[in-house]
Structures are given as structure tokens and as C-alpha cells.
Amino acid sequence: MSDPTERTLVETAATRPPFYRDAIVVKWLAQILTLAVVLFAAIFLAREAGDGLRAKSIQTGYGFLDVDPDIALGEGIDTDPATGGRALWVGMVNTIRMAVAGIFLATILGTLIGIGRLSSNWLVAKLASAFIEYMRNIPLLVHIILFFVTIATVFPGFGGDIDSVTGEVIQGPIPGVLHISNKGISIPRLHIDDGFYQWMIIVVVGLVTARWVARKRHEVQDRTGAESYPIFSAIGVVLTFALVGWFIHPIFGWVGDAIFAPIRDLLNGTPEALVQVLLTIVAVASAAWWIWRFFDARRTPGGSAKLTDDDWFRVIFAGVIAAAAGFVFLVLWPGLSSWLINSGSDLFDVLANKFGDGRGSVIDDPPINVSMPDLEKRGNFANMGPSGLNLTQGFAAVFFGIVLYTAAFIAEIVRGGILAVPKGQTEAAQAIGLRRSTMMRRIILPQASRVSLPPLGNQYLNLTKNTSLAIAVGYTDVVQVGQTIFNQTGRSLEVFIIWMLFYLACSLTISVVVNFFNVRLKIVER
């Protein structure tokens, strides 16, 4: 006869609670109900908004994106956009350009100031502290306006602007190299030329070779114990390939007509229905591959996967997303295939032309070139010419404002990260005779980056969103362009939606990049 206790446990396990008390059922019902409520609320609010707009005879739609806005932009890749969509794209490019350059410079400047605040040199530490306290305790908008007013009132004009005798532009302060005036700052601009893409093929081959060389040098160092300088060896290989490629890059001119042009022609002849089917297959196959990997990662030595209800929810959610994507590709958005075909064809047409003129000739221009700043006469006044890198009043004010303001916060993050490194690490480095610079570069900063990276990501997000303050000084960013467009068209709701989607995309992109490096920097536990 079996043990009464064991029999009681078996009977208890076999008795299931009522469905309304089952934790798994309640959790599923709660999630499904929440999803239904959210969808219902979104549909309800959208209908109410539509009824309210129609009652006030306010037209909605995104047709204005294809209409000429008849506006002139102050700066950007296109100062005379043909459509509203093109104008908004110019503003987006200006915003992205400022955000990327600002993140790069603010990180470097903030790191140096954060290290300087911990310096044993009294003057350096106090100057760093004063900078941080000054920048952090004054609103960013005040900084931007202050920089704008300073550039406009303190900086002189271009000498006498126009020579009264000859009528020519008077160059200055460093003719052909640097022009600083109340109209902005103009410096030499380093830019890629038509031979850049051919040259990059050789550089990529050099990168692959450099990785192989570095791995071999590491093996030699591990086997013999002698210093083999793998990093310097890899850098030397890349530089050698880049130098040689600078002179021989035209030999890859055949890539345009032999590879990219046939792909362009193939896309032009692709049926739209085939693209719809392929997109659906890709969506379903991706979901199936993810589900297979998910099951395989949770497989036990016994061969069966132990899944919780949350795991089943993820599997079902992946399947639903794949089915929804297939439905969108086949039914709701059949025009997507046409857009993809045209966009892909345009992309490969551009690539084919970058390697040649599309007729078999080879581009032998240098990969990288330099455009020197110049001045030109517009009416009775001198202005910065199209050559060179021109920082207008608005761009310079916003750029310096967000860089210095964000650098102050980054400096405190870096300082906190350095102080979070155990003191024993510093003592051990000093005990083996490492110099302070080597200790900081090889021991302290790599460990401090693990602590500093998550809050740094928040500062990058803040910097990107703070570029919207450029509207205060008239810089042509996406907000300023959008305001001009909805003032002319009355489509404020549509422009606001475009703003939100744009900044959401920027924020999610930054988050993905920061999270990627955050995962790579984690300490791998055994």
C-alpha cells in the first residue's frame, strides 16, 4: 500500500482549480483584455478626432507632402525643396547631422572634463568644476540664445565686406582657410569624392586582412609570451591597404556595370506580386526560425523543452506578428512591393553610377577631397560661399549650446563611473609601475564604461531631443520646417505625427546602439 502522504500529494496535483482562479488563465485573460482595451481606445479616439475635424471642416491627409510648399530653406541639402516631404526631409537631415556631431563631440569633451575634475592638479580640477556648475545650472535655451547673440554682435563682419573701388569681396580673417564673422563660421570641409566607393572596397579587404593578422599575432603572443603588438599590426595593415588603394582604386570601376547595374535591371523587371509573396515568406520564415531558436534554447538534457506560460505567450505573439505582416503585405498594403522595387532600383542605380557613369567608363577621382571656404558677393553684402564647411549663426549657436551643456552632464557621469571602480584596481596598477595615462586608458576607463554607458545613453537621447530648441534661433531643423509647412497648409496634426515618429525613430535607434554596447560590456559570469 502506498504512503498516505504521497497519495494525498498526487490527488492534490491532479485536482485543478477553477479557471477563474488558475494563475495561467488569469494572466492570459488579463493580457488579452488589456490589448483589446488599448485597441478599442485607439479606434475610439481616432474616430472622435476624425468626427471633430470634419465638423469643423478641417481637411486631413498627407497630400501636402507631394505639393510644392513654395518656401526657401536657410541651409541644408536642398534649400529650394520641390515638395513638402522633401522640405521635411531636409529638416530631418539637419537635425540628424547636428545630433550625430553633437553626440560625438560632447562625449569626447565630457570625458576629458570628467577626468580633469579628478585631476591632482588644483587648477585643472577647479576649472573643470566651475565649467560643470556653470553649464548645468543655466537652462539650455539661455545658452543657445547667448551664443546666438554673441556671434551676431561680438564677431566682426568680413572686413569691409565689399571693396568700394573694385567691388570685390574682402577676404578675412585667414583668407581661404578660416572665415569668422557675425554671419557664421566657415572652415575647410573634408568630403568624399566619386572615387570613394571604389577605394572602400580595398579598405574593406584591408580590414578583413587586418583582423586575420591581429588574430595570428595574438596566437604568437599567447604561445611565446613575447609582445607581438597585434593592434598596431592591424592598424598598419589597414593603413597600407588604404594608401595603396588611394592610387589603384580605379581598377574596381567594373563593379558598377558588372554587379550593381544587373541587379538594378533585375529589380525593374520583377513582378510586384512576386515581391508580395516573397515578403510574406520572409516574415513567416523569420518567425519560424525565431520560434525554433526559442525552443532550442530552452531544451533540457532529457530532450523536452520546459516552457512557462510567458514563453508560450512569446511564441504565439511571434506567430501572430508573422501572420499580421503577411496580411499587410498581401492585402492591406499591396503598394509596398512597388515602393520597394522602385526604391531598390534607385539605390542600385546610384551605386552603379558611383562606380562609373553606367556606360563602362571608370571614375578616377580621388577618394577624399577638401573644399576650402570662400566668400561671395550677394547684392551689396559678402556672404559665405557654398564651398567649405559653413556653420551659420543658428547652427553654431545650437551646436555649441547642446554640446557644452550635455558635456557637463557627461563629465559628471564619467566622474561617477571612475569613482565606482574599486580602489584596489588603481593601487594594483600603481604597484606594477603603470603610468597614470596608461592606467586610465587600460584599466580605469574600460571598467568605468560599464557603469557609465546606461546614463550616457540617456544624455544622448536628451541631446537629440534638445535640438528642437533650434527653433528659437531660426535654425532649419525638422521642427522649424514643420512649423513653416503647417502654417501654410494648416495640416498641424499631420506634421505633429511626423515629428513624433521622427523623434521616436531617433530615440529607438540610439537605444538599440547603446543597449548593444551595454550587452557587449557586461562581465561574463561562469
C-alpha positions in Angstrom: 0.0 0.0 0.0 1.4 3.4 -0.9 2.2 6.1 1.6 -0.9 8.2 2.6 1.1 11.4 2.3 2.3 10.5 -1.3 -1.3 9.6 -2.2 -2.6 13.0 -0.9 0.1 14.9 -2.9 -0.9 13.0 -6.1 -4.6 13.7 -5.6 -3.9 17.4 -4.9 -1.8 17.7 -8.0 -4.4 16.1 -10.1 -7.1 18.5 -8.9 -7.1 21.7 -11.0 -8.5 24.9 -9.5 -11.4 26.6 -11.2 -10.4 28.5 -14.4 -11.1 31.9 -12.7 -8.5 31.0 -10.0 -6.0 29.5 -12.4 -2.9 31.8 -12.5 -2.1 30.9 -16.1 -5.7 31.5 -17.3 -6.0 34.8 -15.4 -2.7 36.1 -16.7 -3.6 35.3 -20.3 -7.1 36.8 -19.9 -5.6 39.9 -18.4 -3.2 40.4 -21.2 -5.8 39.8 -23.9 -8.2 42.1 -22.2 -5.6 44.8 -21.9 -4.7 44.5 -25.5 -8.4 44.7 -26.5 -8.9 47.8 -24.3 -5.9 49.6 -25.9 -7.1 48.8 -29.4 -10.6 49.9 -28.7 -9.4 53.1 -27.1 -7.2 53.9 -30.1 -10.0 53.2 -32.6 -12.5 55.3 -30.5 -10.1 58.3 -30.1 -9.3 58.2 -33.8 -12.9 58.2 -34.8 -13.7 61.0 -32.4 -10.8 63.1 -33.7 -12.0 62.5 -37.2 -15.6 63.5 -36.5 -14.4 66.6 -34.7 -12.2 67.6 -37.6 -14.9 67.0 -40.1 -17.4 69.0 -38.0 -15.0 72.0 -38.2 -14.4 71.4 -42.0 -10.7 70.7 -41.3 -9.2 68.6 -44.1 -6.8 65.9 -43.1 -4.3 63.8 -45.1 -0.8 63.7 -46.2 -1.3 65.0 -49.7 0.7 68.2 -48.8 3.9 66.1 -48.8 3.7 65.9 -52.6 2.8 69.6 -53.1 5.3 72.4 -53.7 5.4 74.3 -50.4 7.0 77.4 -52.1 9.4 78.0 -49.3 13.2 78.6 -49.2 15.2 77.0 -46.5 18.2 78.7 -44.9 20.5 75.7 -45.2 20.6 72.0 -45.8 21.0 69.5 -48.7 18.3 71.3 -50.6 17.4 75.0 -50.0 14.6 75.1 -52.6 12.6 71.9 -52.0 10.1 70.9 -54.6 7.7 69.2 -52.2 6.7 69.3 -48.6 8.1 65.9 -48.0 11.4 67.0 -49.4 11.4 70.0 -47.1 10.8 67.9 -44.1 13.5 65.5 -45.1 15.9 68.4 -45.3 15.0 69.4 -41.8 15.4 65.8 -40.6 18.9 65.6 -42.2 19.9 68.9 -40.5 18.7 67.5 -37.1 20.4 64.2 -37.6 23.6 65.9 -38.6 23.6 68.1 -35.5 22.7 65.2 -33.2 25.4 62.9 -34.5 28.1 65.5 -34.5 26.9 66.7 -31.1 27.0 63.3 -29.5 30.5 62.6 -30.8 32.0 65.9 -29.6 30.1 66.0 -26.3 31.3 62.5 -25.4 34.9 63.4 -26.0 34.7 66.8 -24.3 32.7 65.4 -21.3 35.1 62.5 -20.8 38.1 64.9 -20.7 36.3 67.3 -18.3 35.2 64.4 -16.1 38.8 63.1 -15.9 40.0 66.7 -15.3 37.7 67.1 -12.3 39.5 64.2 -10.6 43.0 65.6 -11.5 45.5 66.1 -8.8 46.3 69.5 -10.4 44.3 72.0 -8.4 43.8 74.5 -11.2 42.6 71.8 -13.7 40.2 70.3 -11.2 38.7 73.7 -10.2 38.3 74.8 -13.8 36.5 71.6 -14.6 34.3 72.0 -11.6 33.5 75.6 -12.5 32.6 74.7 -16.1 30.2 71.9 -14.9 28.5 74.0 -12.3 28.1 76.9 -14.7 26.7 74.9 -17.6 24.4 72.6 -15.6 22.7 75.4 -13.6 21.7 77.6 -16.5 18.9 76.4 -18.9 19.9 75.2 -22.3 17.7 77.7 -24.1 19.5 80.5 -22.4 22.9 79.1 -23.5 21.7 78.9 -27.1 20.3 82.4 -27.2 23.5 83.7 -25.5 25.7 82.0 -28.2 23.5 83.4 -31.0 23.6 86.9 -29.6 27.4 86.6 -29.1 28.0 85.5 -32.7 25.7 88.2 -34.1 27.1 91.1 -32.1 30.7 90.4 -31.0 32.1 88.8 -34.1 33.0 91.4 -36.8 31.9 91.3 -40.4 34.0 90.1 -43.3 36.4 93.1 -43.1 34.8 95.8 -45.1 32.7 93.2 -46.9 32.9 94.9 -50.3 35.8 96.8 -51.7 34.5 100.3 -52.5 36.8 100.6 -55.6 36.8 97.1 -57.2 33.5 95.8 -55.8 35.2 92.5 -54.8 34.7 90.7 -51.6 37.3 91.4 -49.0 38.7 88.2 -47.6 39.4 87.6 -43.9 40.4 86.8 -41.2 42.5 84.0 -42.8 41.8 84.1 -46.5 40.9 80.8 -48.0 41.2 78.8 -44.7 39.1 80.4 -41.9 36.4 82.9 -42.0 34.8 84.1 -38.8 32.1 86.8 -38.8 28.8 87.7 -37.5 27.3 85.7 -40.3 28.8 82.4 -39.0 32.0 80.4 -39.2 33.4 78.8 -42.4 36.2 76.2 -42.2 37.7 73.7 -44.7 35.4 70.7 -45.3 36.6 67.2 -45.8 34.2 65.2 -48.0 34.1 62.0 -50.0 34.6 62.2 -53.8 33.4 59.9 -56.6 36.3 57.5 -56.2 35.5 56.9 -52.5 33.3 53.8 -53.1 36.0 52.1 -55.2 38.6 52.9 -52.6 36.3 51.5 -49.8 36.4 48.0 -51.5 40.2 48.0 -50.9 39.8 49.3 -47.4 37.3 46.6 -46.5 39.7 43.9 -47.8 42.3 45.6 -45.6 40.1 45.4 -42.6 39.5 41.7 -43.2 43.2 41.1 -43.6 43.9 43.2 -40.5 41.6 41.0 -38.4 43.4 37.9 -39.6 46.8 39.4 -38.9 45.7 40.5 -35.4 44.4 37.0 -34.6 47.7 35.5 -35.7 49.7 38.0 -33.7 47.6 37.1 -30.6 48.3 33.5 -31.2 52.1 34.2 -31.3 51.9 36.3 -28.2 49.9 33.5 -26.3 52.4 30.8 -27.5 55.7 32.6 -26.9 54.8 35.2 -24.2 56.6 37.9 -26.3 54.9 41.2 -27.1 53.6 40.9 -30.7 51.7 44.2 -31.0 48.5 42.8 -32.6 46.7 46.1 -32.5 49.5 48.1 -34.1 50.0 45.4 -36.7 46.3 45.5 -37.6 46.4 49.3 -37.9 49.5 49.1 -40.1 47.8 46.7 -42.4 44.7 48.9 -42.8 46.8 52.0 -43.4 48.9 50.1 -46.0 45.8 48.9 -47.9 44.3 52.4 -47.7 47.5 54.1 -49.0 47.9 51.6 -51.9 44.2 51.8 -52.7 44.4 55.6 -53.0 46.4 55.1 -56.2 44.9 51.9 -57.6 41.2 52.3 -56.7 40.1 52.9 -60.3 40.6 49.2 -61.1 37.3 48.5 -59.3 35.3 50.6 -61.7 33.9 47.4 -63.3 31.9 46.7 -60.1 29.2 49.2 -61.2 28.4 47.7 -64.6 29.1 44.1 -63.6 27.3 43.8 -60.3 25.0 46.8 -59.4 23.7 47.5 -62.9 22.4 43.9 -63.5 20.7 44.0 -60.0 19.0 47.3 -61.0 17.8 45.8 -64.2 16.6 42.7 -62.4 14.6 44.7 -59.9 13.0 46.7 -62.7 11.7 43.5 -64.3 10.4 42.0 -61.0 6.6 41.5 -60.8 5.0 43.2 -57.8 3.1 40.0 -56.9 6.3 38.1 -56.6 7.6 40.7 -54.1 4.5 40.4 -52.1 4.8 36.6 -51.9 8.5 36.9 -51.0 7.9 39.4 -48.2 5.2 37.1 -46.8 7.5 34.1 -47.0 10.3 36.1 -45.3 8.0 37.1 -42.5 6.7 33.6 -41.8 10.2 32.1 -42.2 11.7 34.6 -39.8 9.0 33.9 -37.2 9.5 30.1 -37.6 13.3 30.5 -37.3 12.9 32.6 -34.1 10.4 30.1 -32.6 12.8 27.2 -33.4 15.7 29.0 -31.8 13.5 29.8 -28.8 12.6 26.2 -28.3 16.1 25.0 -28.8 17.5 27.5 -26.2 15.1 26.0 -23.6 15.6 22.4 -24.4 16.7 20.2 -21.4 19.1 17.2 -21.4 16.0 15.0 -21.4 15.1 16.4 -24.8 11.8 18.2 -23.9 11.5 22.0 -23.6 10.3 23.3 -20.3 8.1 26.3 -21.2 6.3 28.7 -18.9 3.1 30.4 -19.8 5.1 33.6 -20.6 7.2 31.5 -23.0 4.1 30.3 -24.8 2.9 33.9 -25.0 6.1 34.9 -26.8 5.8 32.0 -29.2 2.2 32.8 -30.0 2.9 36.6 -30.3 5.7 35.8 -32.8 3.3 33.8 -34.9 0.6 36.5 -34.7 3.1 39.1 -35.8 4.2 37.0 -38.8 0.6 36.4 -39.8 -0.2 40.1 -39.5 2.8 41.0 -41.6 1.7 38.6 -44.3 -1.8 40.0 -44.2 -0.4 43.6 -44.6 1.9 42.6 -47.5 -0.8 40.7 -49.4 -4.0 42.6 -48.6 -3.7 45.9 -46.8 -0.6 47.4 -48.4 -0.1 45.9 -51.9 1.6 49.1 -53.0 4.5 48.4 -50.6 6.0 46.0 -53.2 6.0 48.7 -55.9 7.7 51.1 -53.5 10.4 48.6 -52.6 11.0 47.8 -56.2 11.4 51.4 -57.2 13.5 52.3 -54.1 15.8 49.3 -54.6 16.2 50.1 -58.3 17.0 53.7 -57.5 19.6 52.6 -54.9 21.4 50.2 -57.2 21.3 52.8 -60.0 23.0 55.2 -57.7 25.6 52.6 -56.7 26.2 51.7 -60.4 26.8 55.4 -61.2 29.1 55.8 -58.2 31.5 53.3 -59.6 31.2 54.6 -63.2 28.8 56.5 -65.4 26.8 53.4 -66.2 28.4 53.0 -69.6 31.5 51.2 -68.7 33.8 54.2 -68.0 35.8 54.4 -64.8 35.9 57.2 -62.3 39.4 58.1 -61.3 38.7 60.9 -58.9 40.4 60.9 -55.5 38.5 59.1 -52.7 38.5 62.1 -50.4 38.8 65.7 -51.2 38.9 69.0 -49.3 36.8 72.1 -50.1 38.3 75.3 -48.9 35.9 78.1 -47.6 35.3 81.0 -49.8 33.2 84.2 -49.9 30.9 85.5 -52.5 29.1 88.7 -53.2 25.3 88.7 -52.9 23.9 92.1 -53.7 25.8 94.7 -51.7 26.9 92.2 -49.0 29.5 89.5 -48.6 28.4 86.0 -47.5 29.9 82.6 -47.1 30.1 80.7 -50.4 28.9 77.2 -51.0 32.4 75.7 -50.6 33.8 74.7 -47.3 32.0 73.7 -44.1 29.7 76.6 -43.1 28.4 77.0 -39.6 25.6 79.5 -39.8 24.6 81.7 -36.8 21.8 79.3 -35.9 23.7 76.1 -36.4 26.7 77.4 -34.4 24.6 78.7 -31.5 22.6 75.4 -31.2 25.6 73.2 -31.7 27.9 74.8 -29.2 25.0 75.1 -26.8 23.9 71.5 -26.8 27.5 70.2 -26.9 28.8 72.2 -23.9 25.5 71.7 -21.9 25.5 67.9 -22.5 29.3 67.7 -21.9 28.8 69.0 -18.4 26.4 66.1 -17.6 28.5 63.6 -19.3 31.5 64.8 -17.3 29.7 64.0 -14.0 28.7 60.6 -15.3 32.3 59.8 -16.3 33.5 61.1 -12.9 31.0 58.8 -11.1 32.0 55.9 -13.2 35.7 56.3 -12.4 34.9 56.6 -8.7 32.9 53.4 -8.9 36.0 51.4 -9.9 37.4 49.7 -6.9 40.3 51.5 -5.4 42.3 48.2 -5.4 42.4 48.4 -9.2 44.3 51.7 -9.1 46.6 50.5 -6.3 47.4 47.4 -8.3 48.2 49.4 -11.4 50.4 51.7 -9.4 52.2 48.7 -7.8 53.3 47.4 -11.2 54.6 50.8 -12.2 52.0 51.8 -14.8 51.9 55.5 -15.8 48.7 57.4 -14.9 47.8 57.8 -18.6 48.2 54.0 -19.2 46.4 53.1 -16.1 43.5 55.4 -17.0 43.3 54.1 -20.6 43.8 50.4 -20.0 42.3 49.8 -16.5 40.1 52.6 -15.1 38.1 53.8 -18.2 37.2 50.3 -19.5 35.8 49.3 -16.1 34.1 52.8 -15.6 32.4 52.4 -19.0 30.3 49.6 -17.8 28.8 51.9 -15.1 28.7 55.0 -17.3 27.1 53.6 -20.5 23.4 53.4 -19.4 23.2 57.0 -18.2 25.3 58.1 -21.2 22.5 56.7 -23.4 20.0 59.0 -21.6 22.2 62.0 -22.3 22.4 61.1 -26.0 18.6 60.9 -26.1 18.3 64.3 -24.3 20.8 65.9 -26.7 18.9 64.6 -29.8 15.6 65.9 -28.5 17.1 69.2 -27.3 18.0 70.0 -30.9 14.3 71.0 -31.3 15.2 74.2 -29.3 16.8 75.3 -32.6 13.5 76.9 -33.5 14.4 79.7 -31.0 17.2 81.0 -33.2 15.8 80.1 -36.6 17.9 77.1 -37.5 16.4 74.9 -40.2 15.7 71.7 -38.3 12.7 69.4 -38.6 10.7 71.4 -36.1 11.2 74.8 -37.8 10.5 73.4 -41.2 7.4 71.6 -40.0 6.1 74.8 -38.3 6.5 76.6 -41.6 4.7 73.9 -43.5 1.7 73.7 -41.2 1.4 77.5 -41.1 1.0 77.4 -44.9 -1.1 74.2 -45.2 -3.0 74.1 -41.9 -2.0 70.4 -41.5 -0.7 70.7 -38.0 -1.9 67.3 -36.8 -0.1 65.5 -39.6 3.1 67.5 -39.0 2.9 66.7 -35.3 2.6 63.0 -36.1 5.6 63.2 -38.4 7.6 65.0 -35.6 6.7 62.3 -33.1 7.5 59.4 -35.4 10.9 61.0 -36.3 12.0 61.6 -32.8 10.7 58.2 -31.8 12.8 56.6 -34.5 15.9 58.6 -33.4 15.4 57.6 -29.8 14.8 53.9 -30.5 17.9 53.9 -32.8 20.1 55.4 -30.1 18.7 53.0 -27.5 19.4 50.0 -29.7 23.0 51.1 -30.3 23.6 51.8 -26.6 22.0 48.5 -25.5 24.1 46.6 -28.0 27.4 48.0 -26.5 25.9 47.7 -23.0 25.5 43.9 -23.5 28.9 43.6 -25.0 30.5 45.3 -22.0 28.8 43.1 -19.4 31.0 40.9 -17.3 30.6 37.3 -18.5 29.9 35.1 -15.4 30.8 31.5 -15.2 
